[in-house]
């Protein structure tokens, strides 16, 4: 997984992994969730990828838009 830049300094996101149709996110509590096009919506996954690469806003976006729309909890 790639370390999240956390430019705000307050993010709950620690790292992420991008795939063609999904984003896997590791949070600071070590939980890992998979957000897929099917479960979260392709527009949301595209936005999550953009925010993940930018290093800012991913945790806030997840809380506001896809918090419970994950494909599965990995751990």
HELIX and SHEET records of a PDB file:
HELIX    1   1 UNK A   37  UNK A   40  1                                   4    
HELIX    2   2 UNK A   42  UNK A   54  1                                  13    
HELIX    3   3 UNK A   58  UNK A   61  1                                   4    
HELIX    4   4 UNK A   62  UNK A   66  3                                   5    
SHEET    1   A 5 UNK A   2  UNK A   3  0                                        
SHEET    2   A 5 UNK A  13  UNK A  19 -1                                        
SHEET    3   A 5 UNK A  22  UNK A  27 -1                                        
SHEET    4   A 5 UNK A  32  UNK A  36 -1                                        
SHEET    5   A 5 UNK A  72  UNK A  73 -1                                        
END                                                                             
